[in-house]
């Protein structure tokens, strides 16, 4: 009989064999696993399905779930339980609904920052004193652990991912109605230690990665524009201090990493108003691409999302062009199906997206996620609509949530709301039109030929665009574990992207060898 083994599982609906991004939590929780045990076995179901035959009674299986991948996560839970394993569930969905995994027969649930309590949960499980709940809370930035990237090589995962993920700041000062980050991670950003970040990046550089993702909730939480619109004097002072600390970190990072690896991240459009911050992102941090939440090109759409500080229409187009003129290319995220949307406004947003010259765009269909203001209010609206009490308050939203626990439906539809201005078919048709037009070969090639790079990289961009659409059409990059089974052509496209990047990496290594 072997010693107990820890398995960490990132669930997914479809197994593709590769992934653009590493699920960072896998490698961080691996670092939190007691070193007295054998290395945890990492299972990312985007790459390989969880195999319960490897599990024996007494093993510990940790599963990290989001709302989009909790259903396959519960399948893993049941399979592991049948083998006699102790199953512990964590992740953002478990943080919002801790009782749900327990009702699915999980032995324990971890909420908040899991790395703070994972070691305790594992030790308790081994010593037969496991409790039902472990709350990691919100750890300060200096306590957030570096990821165990050595496991990429040890478990033959190095060539299965294109971009490793490194975190520099946690939390976001905004309070958008469709986003749960500020609810779960707070509105006071927490900075990780520079030493830990530099250590990770140098390790990834030594492993040969050409690009990294700074997987921050908001890479620029304290630009001049954000500071200027802050109404609270004390919070404004805190943001001013945060901005200076970020700029100092950028400079320190550039001095200490062995090589500034090109990176991409997620940020707000307000960075366009802060030339010093924008230049430091590009020059010191190597940021070459960023996901920006455009959400809508209309004032009405931004108002419904509580994001009225975003520019509107042509102003946003100019902001995108300004950011790209600094060498940071934009992946714009535009929500289709906000309460004020119509087929006409969505078609207009599609044209704005093309005219902005942003390199990538995504058009997720609107859905209210648990933990958001929208979800909470729409659940309350369902109760108000079903109430026979004449004194009941009127619903806050014209949009109606059709399924309260939609994530538990085996065949959950892409549209989970009744929209006030569009039928489900009209919304899906408008959304599909956005993806089809923006990622038509004609539009992709237009963007490719304008890139100031070699023809090798232009072709890589074409394949990357096709691969991005194949993986994320309809949902967007944030729903990485929610994609459905891919057909032959998307799989071939993704393999092509991987092979081109591998070829480019080999060319770089040869050049470095010649120089040395």
N, C-alpha and C positions, 0 to 999 in steps of 0.2 A: 504494500500500500504506500503510495507516494504522499509527500507532504501536501497540505492544502495549497491550492493555486488560486491566485486572484486573476479574474478576467475583467476587462473593461470594454464595454460594447457601445459603439455609436450606431444606433439603428438607422435603417434606410428602407424605403419602399422598393428601391431597385438597386441591383448590384451591377456596376458598370465595369469594374476592374481597375479604375483609376479615378482621381478626383482633382479638381483644380486646387482646392484648399485643404489643408490639414484641419481636422476638428481639434482645436487647441486644447479643449478640456481633457481629451484623452491623455495627452502628454503631460499636462499639469497634474492631473489626479494620479498619474503614474509616479510623478515626483513626490506626491504626498503619501504614497503607499509605503509602509514601513520597510526600511532597507534590510531588516532581518529576514524578510521573506524573499523568495525568488522574484525576479522581475515579473511584473504583471504581463499577461498576454493581451495585446491590444487587438480589437476586432472593429474595423470600420466597415460596416455593411455596404457602403458605396463601392468598396473594393472586394470584399469577400464576405459571404454570409456566415453568420454565427453557427458553429457546428457543435450542437449539444453533446455529441458523442465524446468530445474531449473533456467533458465535465464529469466529475465524480462527486459523491456525497461528501460534504465538508468543504467543498470549494466555495469561493466568494465571487459572485458575479455583480459588478457594478454597471448600471445602465444609466446613461445621460439622455434625458428626453426633452424635446421641444414640443410645442403643440402640433407641429406638422409631422413629427416622426414618432409620436407616442404610441400609435397603433402597432407598428412593427416592434416598438420597444416592449409593449406588453406581450407580444408573441414570444420575444426572447425571454421575458420574465417567466412565462408559463413553461417554456421548454427547459429552462434552467431549474425551475422548481421540481419538475418531473424527475430530474437527475439527482435531486437531494441537495442542491446548492443553496446557500444563503444568498438571497437577492436583495441588493440595496439600490434604490432608485434616486437619482438626483437630476439636476438640470433646471432650466427656467420654468418648465411646465410643472414640475414637482414642487418648485418653490411657490408657485401661485396656487396650485391645488394639491397640497400635501396628502390629503385624505384619499385622493383618487388612486395613486399607486398602491396604497395600503389596502384599499378595497379590491384591488386586483391580486392580492395575496403577496405583495412585497413584504419582506421581513422588516425592512426599515426604509425610511426616506430621509434624504439629506436636502436641506434647504439653504439658500444663500450661497456664500462662497464655500464650495465643497472642500477645497484644499485645507481649510481651517479645521475640519472635523473628520475628514475621511480616515486619517490614521487611527483616530479613536474608535470609529465604527468598525474598522477591520480588526483591531485588537480585541474589541468587545465581542465580535462575532467568533473569533478564534477561542475566546475564553468563556463562551456560552453565557454572556451577560449583555447581549445586544438589546438596546432599547428601541422603541418604535420610531423615534425622531431625533435627528441631529441638526441643529441650526448653526450654520456657519456665519450668519449675519453678513455684515459688510466689512470686510477686512480692510485695514489701512493699506495704502499702496506699498509700504515697505515690507509687508508680510506676504505679498502675493508671490508665489513660487515661480522660478524659471521652469520651463518645460524640459522634459527628458528627451531631447532630440537624439541621444545615442541609441534609443530604441528603434529609430527609423532603420538604421543599418543592422542592428541585432535581429530584427524581425522582418528583414527584407522588404521594407516599405519605402525605402529611399526613392525608388524610381516610380512609385505609384502616385506621387503628388507633384504638382507643378509649383505650388506656392506654399511655403510654410508660413505660419501665422505667429506674430509676436505682438504682445500687448504693451502699450506704454502708459495709457491712462484709462481709468474705468469710471463710468458715470457720464451724465450729460446734464447741463444746466437748463435745457429746454423742457417743455411740457406738452409736446404734440399729442393730440387726442388719439392718434392711431398707433402710438409707440408705447411699449411697456418698459423700455430701458430705464427711464427716469423713475418709474415706479419701483422696479426691482433693485436697481443699482444706485438710485439716489441722484439728486441734482447738484451735489457737491463733488466735483471730479477729484479722483484720488490718483496721484502719480506714482508709478512704480519706480523702484530704485534704478538709477542709471547703471550701476554695476551689474545688476541682473539682466538688464536689457542688452548691454554691450556683450556680456558673456554669451547670451543666446545668439546674437547676430554673428559674432566671431565664430561660434561653433557651426552655424549654418553656412557661413562663408567657407569654412574649411571642408564642409561636406560637398561643396560645389554648386550650391543653389545660386542661381543668377538673379532671382527676384524674390522679394519677401512681401508679405502683407502685414501692415500694422493694423491688427484687428481691434481697433479702438471703437468705442461707441460714438465718439466724436473727437477726431484728432485735433480740432481747433476749438476747444471749449471757451476760449477767452481771447478773441480777437478784438481789435479796436471797435468794430461795429457792435459786437455783442456787449462790450463794456458800456458803450454810449447809450444803449437802450435799456440798461438795467436801472430800475426805479429805486431800489433799496440802496442807500449809501453804504451800508456795511457789506452787502453782497458785491457792490461795485468795487469796493476796496479789495475784497477777496479775489475778484476776477483780475484786477490789475496786478496783484501779486502773482496770481497763477500764470498770467501771460509772461511775466518776467522769468518765472521759474521754467516755463516751457522753452523760451528762447535760450536760456542758459543750458538747458538739457540738450537742445539741438546742437549748440556749439560744442559741448562736452562730448556728445555722441560722435560728431565728425572728427574730433581729435583722437578718440580712443578706439574706434573700430578699425580693424585691419584694412577694410575696404568698405566704402559707402555703397552698399548694394542697392540697385534700383528697387523702389518699393511702390506700393499703392496702398490706399487707405480709404477711410470714410470721413467726410467732413461736411460742414455747412457752406452755403454760398457766400456767407459774410467774409470769408477769408479774402475775397477779391478787394475788400476795402482796406486791407492791412498789408501794404507792400513789404514791410519788414518781415512779417510772419510768413508771407507767401514765398519770399526769396529764401528765407531760412529753411522752410520745408523742402524746397527744391535743392538748394546748394548743400545744406548740412545733413539733411535726412534722406536725400536721394529720392524724394517722392516724385514719381513720374505719372501717376494716375490716381484718381480719387472718385469714389462713389459719392454723389451729391444728391440729397433728397430734394428734387424739384417739386414733386407731388402734383402740382398743377400749374398751368400757365395763366389761370384766371384768378381774379381777386376773390370771387365767391368760393372757389375750391380751396384756396389757402385759408380763408376764414373758417370753413368747416373743419379744417385740419388743425386749427389754432397755430398757424404758421404764417401769419400776416407780415412778418418781417422779411419773408422771401420776396425778391423782386418779381414783377408780373410781366408776362408777355415778352415784348422786345427787350425790356430791361434785363430779364433773365437771360435772354439770348446773348446780350452784350456782356453780362457777367461771365457766362461760360466761355465766351471768346477771350475775355481778359485773363481768366485763369489759365486757359490753354496757351495764351501768348507767353506765359511764364514757364512753359515747358511741362505743365501738369495737365494731362489729358483727362477728360471727364467721362465717367459712366453716370449718366443721368437717370434717376429713378422717378418715373411718372406713374401715379396711381390712376387706374381706369375704374371709374365707378364711385367716385366721391359723390356725396349727396346731391350736389348741384350739377353734376355732369349730365350731358346729353350726347347722342351720337355726333352732333355737330361740334361740340366743344372738344370731344376726344379726337375727332378728325383734325381740328385746328391745332391741338397739342402735338399731333403727329407731324404736322408741317413745321411747327416751331422747333421740334426736336431735330429735324433734318437741317433746317436753316442755321441752327446753332453751331454746326460742325462738330458737336461732341462725338467722340470716337465710338462710344458704346452707349446704349440706352436699354432700359428694361421697363416693361409696362405691366406690372402686377395688377391683377384684378383685386379690387378692394375687398378686404374681409376684416372684420373687427376681431383682433386677437385678444385672448384672455390677458388680464392685467392692464389693459388700456382703458382710458376714459370712455371711448366709444362702446366697448364691450359691456362695461358696467352699466352704462346708461341704456343700452339697447336691451339688456336683460330686464332692467326695471321697466322699460317700455312694454315688453311682452306681458308683464304682469298687469300693467295699467290697461292695456288693450283688452285683456281677458277679464278684467274686473267688472262686476255688475254694480259697483258702488258709484252713484252719480257724482259723488264728491271727489272721486279719484282724480289725481293730477293728469293733465294732458301729456301725451308722449313728447319727449324732447326731440326725437328724430322722425323725419318722414320716412327714412329708410328703416325697414323692418328686418330683424334677425329671424331667419326661418328655423334654424336649428341651434338650440342653446349649447348642446355638447356635440357640435358637429364633428369634432376631431375623433369621436368614437364610432363614426359611421364607416363601414367597410368601403362603401362607394360614395364617399362624400363628394358632392358636386363642387365644381370650382366656384360657382356663385352660391353663396350661403345667405344672401339677403334679398329682400324684395325691394327693388330700386324704385323710387318715385317717378322717374322719367323714362325708364327703359325696361323692356322685358329682359329675361335672362338671355334669350337668343340675340337680342340687339346689343347687349353689353358684350357678350362673347365675340360677336361679329366685329364690333368696333375695336375690341382689344386685339383680336387676331389681325385686323387690318394694320394696326400699329407695328406689330412684329413683322408682318409680311413686307411692309413697305420699307421700314428702317433697315431690315436685314435682307432686302433683295440684293442680288449680286451686283446690280447696277449701283446702288447706294454704297455698298461695302467697297466696291472698287473706287468710287469717287473719293472716299475717305482715305483709302490705301495710297493712292497716287499722290495725295497731298502731304503724306508723312515725310519728314526730312530724315530718311533712313535708307539703308541699302535695300535692294530688291529682295534679298533673303528675308529681311524683317517685314517687308510689305506682304510677302506671301504668308509669313507666319501670322500677320494681322488678319489676313483674309480667312485663314483656317480657324484662327481664334474666334473670329466673329461668328462663323458658322457653328463652331463648337459651343459658343456661349448660348446661341439661340437653341441649339439642340438640347442643351442641359436645362436651361432656365426659362424658356418661353412660357408665359402665362403666370409664373409665380415669382421669378426674380431670384437673384443670387442668395438672398437671405434664407430661402427655403431649400437649402442644399440637400437635406435629407428627405425632401418630400417629392422629389421628381419620380415620375412613373417610368416603366420599363422602356428602354430605348430600342429603336429599330436598327437595322443594319447600317443605313447611311449615317445616322448620328454617331454610332460606334466607330465607324471608319473615320469620320471626321475628327473625333476625339483622339484616335490613335495617330492621325496625321499631325495634329497639334503637338502631341507628345514627342513624336519622332523629329519634327522640325526643331523643337526646343532642345532636344537631346543633341541634335546635330550642331546647333548653335553653341551649346555648352562645350562640345568636343572641340570646335574651332577655337573657342576662347582659351581652353586649356593648352592647345597646341601653340597659340600665340604667346601665352605666358611662359611656356617651356622654352620657346625660341629666345625670348627676352632674357631669361635667366641663364 
